[in-house]
Amino acid sequence: MTISRALLAVTIGAGLAAPLAAQELPGQLTWTAYGTGSAGYNQAVAIGAALKATAGVNLRVLPGKNDISRTEPIRQGKVPFSANGVGGSYMSQEAVFDFGAKNWGPQPVRVLIANAGGGTGLSVGVAGDLGVADYSDLKGKRVAYVKGSPALNVNVQAYLAYAGLTWDDVTVVEFGGFGDSWKALTNGQVDAAFASTNSGSAYEAASGPRGLTWPPIDPANAEGLARMQDIAPFFSPFKATVGATIDGTDGIHTATYAYPVLMGMGDGDPDLAYAMTKAMVELFPQYKDKAPGINGWAIENQNFTWVAPYHVGAIRYYTEIGVWTAEAQAHNDNLIKRQAALKAAWDDLMAANPEDWEASWAAKRHEALKAGGFTVTF
Protein backbone atom coordinates (compact mmCIF):
# COMPACT_ATOMS: atom_id res chain seq x y z
CA MET A 1 0.00 0.00 0.00
CA THR A 2 1.58 3.26 -1.13
CA ILE A 3 0.24 6.69 -0.28
CA SER A 4 -1.94 8.25 -2.96
CA ARG A 5 -1.20 11.79 -4.07
CA ALA A 6 -4.79 12.71 -3.28
CA LEU A 7 -4.40 11.54 0.32
CA LEU A 8 -1.09 13.35 0.55
CA ALA A 9 -2.72 16.59 -0.63
CA VAL A 10 -5.41 16.25 2.03
CA THR A 11 -2.72 15.62 4.65
CA ILE A 12 -0.72 18.67 3.67
CA GLY A 13 -3.85 20.79 3.46
CA ALA A 14 -4.85 19.77 6.96
CA GLY A 15 -1.36 20.56 8.25
CA LEU A 16 1.38 18.21 9.35
CA ALA A 17 2.21 17.46 12.95
CA ALA A 18 3.81 20.30 14.91
CA PRO A 19 6.80 21.80 13.06
CA LEU A 20 10.15 20.13 13.55
CA ALA A 21 12.00 21.52 16.54
CA ALA A 22 15.68 21.05 17.21
CA GLN A 23 15.04 19.69 20.70
CA GLU A 24 13.09 16.71 19.31
CA LEU A 25 16.35 15.10 18.20
CA PRO A 26 19.64 14.94 20.12
CA GLY A 27 22.38 17.31 19.06
CA GLN A 28 24.52 14.33 17.98
CA LEU A 29 22.97 11.44 16.08
CA THR A 30 24.60 8.40 14.44
CA TRP A 31 23.53 6.15 11.58
CA THR A 32 25.31 3.27 9.94
CA ALA A 33 25.13 3.25 6.16
CA TYR A 34 26.68 1.69 3.10
CA GLY A 35 30.33 2.43 2.38
CA THR A 36 31.65 5.71 1.02
CA GLY A 37 30.89 6.07 -2.65
CA SER A 38 27.57 4.25 -2.35
CA ALA A 39 24.20 5.86 -3.00
CA GLY A 40 23.15 5.12 0.57
CA TYR A 41 26.16 6.89 2.04
CA ASN A 42 25.84 9.91 -0.27
CA GLN A 43 22.16 10.29 0.59
CA ALA A 44 22.86 10.01 4.32
CA VAL A 45 25.43 12.81 4.04
CA ALA A 46 22.90 15.02 2.21
CA ILE A 47 20.25 14.30 4.85
CA GLY A 48 22.81 15.13 7.54
CA ALA A 49 23.45 18.52 5.94
CA ALA A 50 19.73 19.27 6.06
CA LEU A 51 19.51 18.18 9.69
CA LYS A 52 22.43 20.43 10.61
CA ALA A 53 21.15 23.47 8.72
CA THR A 54 17.55 23.21 9.88
CA ALA A 55 17.61 21.54 13.29
CA GLY A 56 21.22 21.95 14.44
CA VAL A 57 21.67 18.18 14.55
CA ASN A 58 25.07 16.66 13.75
CA LEU A 59 24.52 13.38 11.91
CA ARG A 60 27.52 11.08 12.05
CA VAL A 61 27.45 8.48 9.28
CA LEU A 62 29.38 5.26 9.96
CA PRO A 63 30.12 3.46 6.68
CA GLY A 64 29.81 -0.33 6.81
CA LYS A 65 31.36 -2.65 4.25
CA ASN A 66 28.58 -5.21 4.38
CA ASP A 67 25.18 -6.11 5.82
CA ILE A 68 26.66 -7.55 8.99
CA SER A 69 28.82 -4.52 9.79
CA ARG A 70 25.91 -2.14 9.15
CA THR A 71 23.51 -4.11 11.34
CA GLU A 72 25.74 -5.15 14.25
CA PRO A 73 25.91 -1.66 15.85
CA ILE A 74 22.12 -1.30 16.00
CA ARG A 75 21.74 -4.86 17.28
CA GLN A 76 24.12 -3.99 20.12
CA GLY A 77 22.30 -0.73 20.82
CA LYS A 78 25.40 1.37 20.08
CA VAL A 79 23.69 3.15 17.18
CA PRO A 80 19.93 3.79 16.97
CA PHE A 81 19.42 3.69 13.20
CA SER A 82 20.86 2.33 9.97
CA ALA A 83 20.33 3.41 6.39
CA ASN A 84 20.49 -0.23 5.44
CA GLY A 85 19.36 -2.45 2.61
CA VAL A 86 17.26 -5.53 2.20
CA GLY A 87 19.97 -7.56 3.95
CA GLY A 88 19.99 -5.71 7.27
CA SER A 89 16.22 -5.29 7.20
CA TYR A 90 14.44 -8.24 5.60
CA MET A 91 17.14 -10.92 5.72
CA SER A 92 18.07 -10.23 9.33
CA GLN A 93 14.38 -10.49 10.25
CA GLU A 94 14.21 -13.82 8.46
CA ALA A 95 17.53 -15.14 9.87
CA VAL A 96 18.71 -16.31 6.48
CA PHE A 97 22.14 -16.47 4.85
CA ASP A 98 24.76 -14.82 7.10
CA PHE A 99 22.01 -13.88 9.58
CA GLY A 100 21.21 -17.57 10.06
CA ALA A 101 24.53 -18.14 11.84
CA LYS A 102 24.27 -19.17 15.48
CA ASN A 103 25.51 -15.79 16.69
CA TRP A 104 22.67 -13.97 14.89
CA GLY A 105 19.17 -15.31 14.50
CA PRO A 106 15.87 -13.47 13.80
CA GLN A 107 16.16 -9.76 14.52
CA PRO A 108 13.23 -7.55 15.64
CA VAL A 109 13.90 -4.97 12.93
CA ARG A 110 11.62 -1.97 12.47
CA VAL A 111 11.36 0.41 9.52
CA LEU A 112 11.07 4.18 9.98
CA ILE A 113 10.97 5.28 6.35
CA ALA A 114 12.39 3.98 3.08
CA ASN A 115 13.65 5.26 -0.24
CA ALA A 116 11.15 3.53 -2.47
CA GLY A 117 11.52 5.40 -5.73
CA GLY A 118 13.48 8.23 -7.21
CA GLY A 119 14.07 6.51 -10.54
CA THR A 120 16.90 4.35 -9.24
CA GLY A 121 17.32 0.73 -10.28
CA LEU A 122 19.17 -2.01 -8.39
CA SER A 123 21.12 -4.03 -10.87
CA VAL A 124 24.22 -5.94 -11.86
CA GLY A 125 26.60 -3.60 -13.64
CA VAL A 126 28.94 -5.06 -16.24
CA ALA A 127 32.24 -3.71 -17.57
CA GLY A 128 31.48 -1.92 -20.81
CA ASP A 129 34.45 -3.38 -22.70
CA LEU A 130 32.98 -6.90 -22.69
CA GLY A 131 30.09 -6.30 -25.08
CA VAL A 132 27.62 -8.02 -22.74
CA ALA A 133 24.10 -7.39 -24.07
CA ASP A 134 22.18 -9.87 -21.94
CA TYR A 135 22.79 -11.37 -18.52
CA SER A 136 23.09 -14.79 -20.10
CA ASP A 137 26.35 -13.47 -21.60
CA LEU A 138 27.85 -13.49 -18.08
CA LYS A 139 28.43 -17.25 -18.40
CA GLY A 140 32.11 -17.84 -17.69
CA LYS A 141 32.71 -14.22 -16.67
CA ARG A 142 34.15 -13.04 -13.32
CA VAL A 143 31.37 -11.93 -10.95
CA ALA A 144 31.87 -10.21 -7.59
CA TYR A 145 30.80 -11.91 -4.35
CA VAL A 146 30.96 -9.70 -1.23
CA LYS A 147 31.63 -11.60 1.99
CA GLY A 148 29.19 -10.80 4.79
CA SER A 149 26.71 -9.18 2.37
CA PRO A 150 23.94 -11.67 1.64
CA ALA A 151 21.76 -8.96 0.11
CA LEU A 152 24.33 -8.12 -2.55
CA ASN A 153 25.04 -11.75 -3.29
CA VAL A 154 21.42 -12.89 -3.38
CA ASN A 155 20.66 -10.02 -5.73
CA VAL A 156 23.41 -11.14 -8.10
CA GLN A 157 22.07 -14.68 -7.83
CA ALA A 158 18.59 -13.40 -8.73
CA TYR A 159 19.86 -11.67 -11.87
CA LEU A 160 21.76 -14.81 -12.84
CA ALA A 161 18.58 -16.83 -12.28
CA TYR A 162 16.66 -14.43 -14.53
CA ALA A 163 19.10 -15.40 -17.28
CA GLY A 164 18.91 -19.10 -16.47
CA LEU A 165 22.33 -19.14 -14.80
CA THR A 166 23.67 -19.98 -11.33
CA TRP A 167 26.86 -19.17 -9.44
CA ASP A 168 28.29 -22.38 -10.92
CA ASP A 169 28.09 -20.83 -14.40
CA VAL A 170 30.36 -17.88 -13.54
CA THR A 171 33.76 -17.37 -11.97
CA VAL A 172 33.18 -16.14 -8.40
CA VAL A 173 35.63 -13.52 -7.13
CA GLU A 174 35.34 -12.70 -3.40
CA PHE A 175 35.75 -9.25 -1.85
CA GLY A 176 35.59 -7.88 1.68
CA GLY A 177 33.31 -4.97 0.86
CA PHE A 178 31.05 -3.32 -1.70
CA GLY A 179 33.55 -0.59 -2.59
CA ASP A 180 36.33 -3.11 -3.17
CA SER A 181 34.20 -5.04 -5.64
CA TRP A 182 33.59 -1.95 -7.75
CA LYS A 183 37.21 -0.82 -7.68
CA ALA A 184 38.02 -4.29 -8.98
CA LEU A 185 35.55 -3.88 -11.84
CA THR A 186 37.25 -0.65 -12.87
CA ASN A 187 40.78 -2.06 -12.69
CA GLY A 188 39.98 -5.30 -14.52
CA GLN A 189 39.92 -7.83 -11.66
CA VAL A 190 36.22 -8.61 -12.06
CA ASP A 191 33.63 -8.23 -14.81
CA ALA A 192 30.33 -7.67 -13.00
CA ALA A 193 29.11 -6.40 -9.61
CA PHE A 194 25.84 -5.37 -7.99
CA ALA A 195 24.86 -1.80 -7.05
CA SER A 196 22.15 0.79 -7.21
CA THR A 197 22.36 2.50 -10.58
CA ASN A 198 23.05 5.83 -8.86
CA SER A 199 25.94 4.56 -6.75
CA GLY A 200 29.00 6.79 -6.73
CA SER A 201 31.08 3.71 -7.46
CA ALA A 202 29.01 3.04 -10.58
CA TYR A 203 29.58 6.60 -11.82
CA GLU A 204 33.31 6.13 -11.25
CA ALA A 205 33.28 2.85 -13.18
CA ALA A 206 31.33 4.44 -16.04
CA SER A 207 33.98 7.14 -16.41
CA GLY A 208 36.84 4.65 -16.08
CA PRO A 209 38.79 2.91 -18.85
CA ARG A 210 36.41 -0.06 -19.13
CA GLY A 211 33.14 1.86 -19.03
CA LEU A 212 29.92 0.39 -17.68
CA THR A 213 26.70 -1.12 -18.93
CA TRP A 214 23.50 -2.30 -17.26
CA PRO A 215 22.10 -5.13 -19.41
CA PRO A 216 18.31 -4.71 -19.49
CA ILE A 217 15.78 -7.20 -18.26
CA ASP A 218 12.57 -7.77 -20.19
CA PRO A 219 9.48 -7.00 -18.06
CA ALA A 220 7.50 -9.28 -20.36
CA ASN A 221 9.77 -12.27 -19.65
CA ALA A 222 7.45 -13.93 -17.14
CA GLU A 223 9.59 -17.05 -16.76
CA GLY A 224 12.78 -15.09 -16.18
CA LEU A 225 11.09 -12.78 -13.65
CA ALA A 226 9.61 -15.78 -11.84
CA ARG A 227 13.10 -17.28 -11.52
CA MET A 228 14.39 -13.94 -10.24
CA GLN A 229 11.62 -13.58 -7.64
CA ASP A 230 12.02 -17.19 -6.51
CA ILE A 231 15.49 -16.14 -5.34
CA ALA A 232 14.65 -12.56 -4.30
CA PRO A 233 10.91 -12.10 -3.67
CA PHE A 234 11.39 -8.42 -2.85
CA PHE A 235 12.37 -7.54 -6.44
CA SER A 236 9.93 -6.06 -8.96
CA PRO A 237 10.44 -4.90 -12.57
CA PHE A 238 11.25 -1.22 -12.88
CA LYS A 239 12.39 1.33 -15.45
CA ALA A 240 15.43 3.14 -14.05
CA THR A 241 15.86 6.75 -15.13
CA VAL A 242 18.60 7.77 -12.67
CA GLY A 243 22.14 6.45 -12.63
CA ALA A 244 25.50 6.04 -14.30
CA THR A 245 25.09 5.88 -18.12
CA ILE A 246 21.31 6.31 -17.57
CA ASP A 247 20.94 10.00 -16.66
CA GLY A 248 19.47 12.01 -19.53
CA THR A 249 18.23 8.95 -21.41
CA ASP A 250 14.81 7.31 -21.66
CA GLY A 251 15.97 4.85 -18.99
CA ILE A 252 16.52 1.10 -18.92
CA HIS A 253 14.33 -1.77 -17.79
CA THR A 254 15.75 -3.33 -14.68
CA ALA A 255 14.48 -4.31 -11.20
CA THR A 256 14.34 -2.58 -7.84
CA TYR A 257 13.18 -2.60 -4.22
CA ALA A 258 13.27 -0.07 -1.37
CA TYR A 259 16.84 1.18 -0.80
CA PRO A 260 18.07 2.53 1.50
CA VAL A 261 15.76 1.58 4.35
CA LEU A 262 16.08 3.68 7.51
CA MET A 263 15.63 1.12 10.27
CA GLY A 264 16.13 0.45 13.94
CA MET A 265 15.21 -2.30 16.39
CA GLY A 266 11.83 -2.93 17.98
CA ASP A 267 13.08 -2.06 21.46
CA GLY A 268 14.49 1.27 20.29
CA ASP A 269 13.28 4.51 21.90
CA PRO A 270 9.83 5.24 20.39
CA ASP A 271 10.18 9.00 20.95
CA LEU A 272 13.48 9.06 19.07
CA ALA A 273 12.01 6.96 16.25
CA TYR A 274 9.05 9.37 16.09
CA ALA A 275 11.33 12.42 15.91
CA MET A 276 13.62 10.83 13.30
CA THR A 277 10.68 9.86 11.10
CA LYS A 278 9.18 13.32 11.45
CA ALA A 279 12.48 14.94 10.49
CA MET A 280 12.85 12.71 7.41
CA VAL A 281 9.39 13.69 6.18
CA GLU A 282 9.37 17.36 7.07
CA LEU A 283 12.94 18.11 6.00
CA PHE A 284 12.44 16.47 2.60
CA PRO A 285 12.31 19.84 0.78
CA GLN A 286 15.74 20.65 2.27
CA TYR A 287 17.46 17.45 1.06
CA LYS A 288 15.45 16.90 -2.13
CA ASP A 289 17.66 16.77 -5.26
CA LYS A 290 20.85 16.88 -3.15
CA ALA A 291 22.07 13.39 -4.17
CA PRO A 292 21.25 10.99 -7.03
CA GLY A 293 18.07 9.02 -6.25
CA ILE A 294 17.40 10.83 -2.97
CA ASN A 295 13.90 11.91 -3.99
CA GLY A 296 12.66 8.39 -3.36
CA TRP A 297 12.36 9.29 0.34
CA ALA A 298 9.26 11.39 -0.45
CA ILE A 299 6.24 10.57 1.69
CA GLU A 300 4.10 9.65 -1.33
CA ASN A 301 6.53 6.83 -2.17
CA GLN A 302 6.15 5.01 1.14
CA ASN A 303 4.86 1.45 1.08
CA PHE A 304 3.34 0.61 4.46
CA THR A 305 2.69 -3.02 3.48
CA TRP A 306 6.30 -3.97 2.75
CA VAL A 307 8.17 -7.07 3.99
CA ALA A 308 9.35 -5.68 7.36
CA PRO A 309 7.25 -3.98 10.07
CA TYR A 310 7.32 -0.30 11.00
CA HIS A 311 8.50 1.07 14.34
CA VAL A 312 5.80 2.10 16.81
CA GLY A 313 7.34 5.58 16.96
CA ALA A 314 7.14 5.93 13.18
CA ILE A 315 3.56 4.67 13.21
CA ARG A 316 2.67 7.36 15.74
CA TYR A 317 3.92 10.04 13.37
CA TYR A 318 2.25 8.55 10.29
CA THR A 319 -1.01 8.29 12.24
CA GLU A 320 -0.77 11.96 13.24
CA ILE A 321 -0.43 13.08 9.63
CA GLY A 322 -3.26 10.81 8.50
CA VAL A 323 -1.47 8.35 6.22
CA TRP A 324 -1.44 5.23 8.42
CA THR A 325 -4.44 3.00 7.74
CA ALA A 326 -6.18 -0.01 9.26
CA GLU A 327 -4.80 -2.08 6.38
CA ALA A 328 -1.27 -0.97 7.22
CA GLN A 329 -1.78 -1.78 10.91
CA ALA A 330 -3.13 -5.26 10.18
CA HIS A 331 -0.20 -5.97 7.87
CA ASN A 332 2.25 -4.67 10.49
CA ASP A 333 0.71 -6.79 13.24
CA ASN A 334 1.06 -9.89 11.06
CA LEU A 335 4.73 -9.17 10.35
CA ILE A 336 5.43 -8.81 14.07
CA LYS A 337 3.72 -12.16 14.65
CA ARG A 338 5.96 -13.61 11.93
CA GLN A 339 9.03 -12.30 13.75
CA ALA A 340 7.77 -13.80 17.01
CA ALA A 341 7.23 -17.20 15.37
CA LEU A 342 10.75 -17.16 13.94
CA LYS A 343 12.24 -16.14 17.29
CA ALA A 344 10.38 -18.93 19.12
CA ALA A 345 11.59 -21.48 16.58
CA TRP A 346 15.15 -20.15 16.92
CA ASP A 347 15.07 -20.38 20.71
CA ASP A 348 13.78 -23.97 20.53
CA LEU A 349 16.59 -24.95 18.18
CA MET A 350 19.24 -23.20 20.27
CA ALA A 351 18.10 -25.25 23.25
CA ALA A 352 18.37 -28.45 21.20
CA ASN A 353 21.79 -27.40 19.83
CA PRO A 354 21.88 -29.71 16.79
CA GLU A 355 25.21 -30.65 15.24
CA ASP A 356 24.27 -29.54 11.72
CA TRP A 357 23.02 -26.06 12.53
CA GLU A 358 22.53 -24.77 8.99
CA ALA A 359 20.35 -27.65 7.80
CA SER A 360 18.48 -27.87 11.11
CA TRP A 361 17.62 -24.17 11.13
CA ALA A 362 16.47 -24.23 7.49
CA ALA A 363 14.07 -27.07 8.31
CA LYS A 364 12.90 -25.54 11.62
CA ARG A 365 12.36 -22.15 10.01
CA HIS A 366 10.23 -23.56 7.19
CA GLU A 367 8.24 -25.61 9.69
CA ALA A 368 7.54 -22.57 11.89
CA LEU A 369 6.47 -20.35 8.99
CA LYS A 370 4.21 -23.02 7.53
CA ALA A 371 2.64 -23.78 10.93
CA GLY A 372 1.91 -20.09 11.48
CA GLY A 373 0.29 -19.66 8.09
CA PHE A 374 3.04 -17.30 6.92
CA THR A 375 4.54 -17.12 3.45
CA VAL A 376 7.58 -19.40 3.25
CA THR A 377 10.57 -17.67 1.64
CA PHE A 378 14.16 -18.78 1.11
ZANU-167191 format. One line per 4 residues: their letters; for each residue x negated, y negated, z negated of C-alpha. Coordinates in steps of 0.05 Angstrom, whole numbers, always signed. Layout:
BEGIN
A) X Y Z | ... .
END
This chain:
BEGIN
MTIS) +0 +0 +0 | -32 -65 +23 | -5 -134 +6 | +39 -165 +59 .
RALL) +24 -236 +81 | +96 -254 +66 | +88 -231 -6 | +22 -267 -11 .
AVTI) +54 -332 +13 | +108 -325 -41 | +54 -312 -93 | +14 -373 -73 .
GAGL) +77 -416 -69 | +97 -395 -139 | +27 -411 -165 | -28 -364 -187 .
AAPL) -44 -349 -259 | -76 -406 -298 | -136 -436 -261 | -203 -403 -271 .
AAQE) -240 -430 -331 | -314 -421 -344 | -301 -394 -414 | -262 -334 -386 .
LPGQ) -327 -302 -364 | -393 -299 -402 | -448 -346 -381 | -490 -287 -360 .
LTWT) -459 -229 -322 | -492 -168 -289 | -471 -123 -232 | -506 -65 -199 .
AYGT) -503 -65 -123 | -534 -34 -62 | -607 -49 -48 | -633 -114 -20 .
GSAG) -618 -121 +53 | -551 -85 +47 | -484 -117 +60 | -463 -102 -11 .
YNQA) -523 -138 -41 | -517 -198 +5 | -443 -206 -12 | -457 -200 -86 .
VAIG) -509 -256 -81 | -458 -300 -44 | -405 -286 -97 | -456 -303 -151 .
AALK) -469 -370 -119 | -395 -385 -121 | -390 -364 -194 | -449 -409 -212 .
ATAG) -423 -469 -174 | -351 -464 -198 | -352 -431 -266 | -424 -439 -289 .
VNLR) -433 -364 -291 | -501 -333 -275 | -490 -268 -238 | -550 -222 -241 .
VLPG) -549 -170 -186 | -588 -105 -199 | -602 -69 -134 | -596 +7 -136 .
KNDI) -627 +53 -85 | -572 +104 -88 | -504 +122 -116 | -533 +151 -180 .
SRTE) -576 +90 -196 | -518 +43 -183 | -470 +82 -227 | -515 +103 -285 .
PIRQ) -518 +33 -317 | -442 +26 -320 | -435 +97 -346 | -482 +80 -402 .
GKVP) -446 +15 -416 | -508 -27 -402 | -474 -63 -344 | -399 -76 -339 .
FSAN) -388 -74 -264 | -417 -47 -199 | -407 -68 -128 | -410 +5 -109 .
GVGG) -387 +49 -52 | -345 +111 -44 | -399 +151 -79 | -400 +114 -145 .
SYMS) -324 +106 -144 | -289 +165 -112 | -343 +218 -114 | -361 +205 -187 .
QEAV) -288 +210 -205 | -284 +276 -169 | -351 +303 -197 | -374 +326 -130 .
FDFG) -443 +329 -97 | -495 +296 -142 | -440 +278 -192 | -424 +351 -201 .
AKNW) -491 +363 -237 | -485 +383 -310 | -510 +316 -334 | -453 +279 -298 .
GPQP) -383 +306 -290 | -317 +269 -276 | -323 +195 -290 | -265 +151 -313 .
VRVL) -278 +99 -259 | -232 +39 -249 | -227 -8 -190 | -221 -84 -200 .
IANA) -219 -106 -127 | -248 -80 -62 | -273 -105 +5 | -223 -71 +49 .
GGGT) -230 -108 +115 | -270 -165 +144 | -281 -130 +211 | -338 -87 +185 .
GLSV) -346 -15 +206 | -383 +40 +168 | -422 +81 +217 | -484 +119 +237 .
GVAG) -532 +72 +273 | -579 +101 +325 | -645 +74 +351 | -630 +38 +416 .
DLGV) -689 +68 +454 | -660 +138 +454 | -602 +126 +502 | -552 +160 +455 .
ADYS) -482 +148 +481 | -444 +197 +439 | -456 +227 +370 | -462 +296 +402 .
DLKG) -527 +269 +432 | -557 +270 +362 | -569 +345 +368 | -642 +357 +354 .
KRVA) -654 +284 +333 | -683 +261 +266 | -627 +239 +219 | -637 +204 +152 .
YVKG) -616 +238 +87 | -619 +194 +25 | -633 +232 -40 | -584 +216 -96 .
SPAL) -534 +184 -47 | -479 +233 -33 | -435 +179 -2 | -487 +162 +51 .
NVNV) -501 +235 +66 | -428 +258 +68 | -413 +200 +115 | -468 +223 +162 .
QAYL) -441 +294 +157 | -372 +268 +175 | -397 +233 +237 | -435 +296 +257 .
AYAG) -372 +337 +246 | -333 +289 +291 | -382 +308 +346 | -378 +382 +329 .
LTWD) -447 +383 +296 | -473 +400 +227 | -537 +383 +189 | -566 +448 +218 .
DVTV) -562 +417 +288 | -607 +358 +271 | -675 +347 +239 | -664 +323 +168 .
VEFG) -713 +270 +143 | -707 +254 +68 | -715 +185 +37 | -712 +158 -34 .
GFGD) -666 +99 -17 | -621 +66 +34 | -671 +12 +52 | -727 +62 +63 .
SWKA) -684 +101 +113 | -672 +39 +155 | -744 +16 +154 | -760 +86 +180 .
LTNG) -711 +78 +237 | -745 +13 +257 | -816 +41 +254 | -800 +106 +290 .
QVDA) -798 +157 +233 | -724 +172 +241 | -673 +165 +296 | -607 +153 +260 .
AFAS) -582 +128 +192 | -517 +107 +160 | -497 +36 +141 | -443 -16 +144 .
TNSG) -447 -50 +212 | -461 -117 +177 | -519 -91 +135 | -580 -136 +135 .
SAYE) -622 -74 +149 | -580 -61 +212 | -592 -132 +236 | -666 -123 +225 .
AASG) -666 -57 +264 | -627 -89 +321 | -680 -143 +328 | -737 -93 +322 .
PRGL) -776 -58 +377 | -728 +1 +383 | -663 -37 +381 | -598 -8 +354 .
TWPP) -534 +22 +379 | -470 +46 +345 | -442 +103 +388 | -366 +94 +390 .
IDPA) -316 +144 +365 | -251 +155 +404 | -190 +140 +361 | -150 +186 +407 .
NAEG) -195 +245 +393 | -149 +279 +343 | -192 +341 +335 | -256 +302 +324 .
LARM) -222 +256 +273 | -192 +316 +237 | -262 +346 +230 | -288 +279 +205 .
QDIA) -232 +272 +153 | -240 +344 +130 | -310 +323 +107 | -293 +251 +86 .
PFFS) -218 +242 +73 | -228 +168 +57 | -247 +151 +129 | -199 +121 +179 .
PFKA) -209 +98 +251 | -225 +24 +258 | -248 -27 +309 | -309 -63 +281 .
TVGA) -317 -135 +303 | -372 -155 +253 | -443 -129 +253 | -510 -121 +286 .
TIDG) -502 -118 +362 | -426 -126 +351 | -419 -200 +333 | -389 -240 +391 .
TDGI) -365 -179 +428 | -296 -146 +433 | -319 -97 +380 | -330 -22 +378 .
HTAT) -287 +35 +356 | -315 +67 +294 | -290 +86 +224 | -287 +52 +157 .
YAYP) -264 +52 +84 | -265 +1 +27 | -337 -24 +16 | -361 -51 -30 .
VLMG) -315 -32 -87 | -322 -74 -150 | -313 -22 -205 | -323 -9 -279 .
MGDG) -304 +46 -328 | -237 +59 -360 | -262 +41 -429 | -290 -25 -406 .
DPDL) -266 -90 -438 | -197 -105 -408 | -204 -180 -419 | -270 -181 -381 .
AYAM) -240 -139 -325 | -181 -187 -322 | -227 -248 -318 | -272 -217 -266 .
TKAM) -214 -197 -222 | -184 -266 -229 | -250 -299 -210 | -257 -254 -148 .
VELF) -188 -274 -124 | -187 -347 -141 | -259 -362 -120 | -249 -329 -52 .
PQYK) -246 -397 -16 | -315 -413 -45 | -349 -349 -21 | -309 -338 +43 .
DKAP) -353 -335 +105 | -417 -338 +63 | -441 -268 +83 | -425 -220 +141 .
GING) -361 -180 +125 | -348 -217 +59 | -278 -238 +80 | -253 -168 +67 .
WAIE) -247 -186 -7 | -185 -228 +9 | -125 -211 -34 | -82 -193 +27 .
NQNF) -131 -137 +43 | -123 -100 -23 | -97 -29 -22 | -67 -12 -89 .
TWVA) -54 +60 -70 | -126 +79 -55 | -163 +141 -80 | -187 +114 -147 .
PYHV) -145 +80 -201 | -146 +6 -220 | -170 -21 -287 | -116 -42 -336 .
GAIR) -147 -112 -339 | -143 -119 -264 | -71 -93 -264 | -53 -147 -315 .
YYTE) -78 -201 -267 | -45 -171 -206 | +20 -166 -245 | +15 -239 -265 .
IGVW) +9 -262 -193 | +65 -216 -170 | +29 -167 -124 | +29 -105 -168 .
TAEA) +89 -60 -155 | +124 +0 -185 | +96 +42 -128 | +25 +19 -144 .
QAHN) +36 +36 -218 | +63 +105 -204 | +4 +119 -157 | -45 +93 -210 .
DNLI) -14 +136 -265 | -21 +198 -221 | -95 +183 -207 | -109 +176 -281 .
KRQA) -74 +243 -293 | -119 +272 -239 | -181 +246 -275 | -155 +276 -340 .
ALKA) -145 +344 -307 | -215 +343 -279 | -245 +323 -346 | -208 +379 -382 .
AWDD) -232 +430 -332 | -303 +403 -338 | -301 +408 -414 | -276 +479 -411 .
LMAA) -332 +499 -364 | -385 +464 -405 | -362 +505 -465 | -367 +569 -424 .
NPED) -436 +548 -397 | -438 +594 -336 | -504 +613 -305 | -485 +591 -234 .
WEAS) -460 +521 -251 | -451 +495 -180 | -407 +553 -156 | -370 +557 -222 .
WAAK) -352 +483 -223 | -329 +485 -150 | -281 +541 -166 | -258 +511 -232 .
RHEA) -247 +443 -200 | -205 +471 -144 | -165 +512 -194 | -151 +451 -238 .
LKAG) -129 +407 -180 | -84 +460 -151 | -53 +476 -219 | -38 +402 -230 .
GFTV) -6 +393 -162 | -61 +346 -138 | -91 +342 -69 | -152 +388 -65 .
TF) -211 +353 -33 | -283 +376 -22 .
END
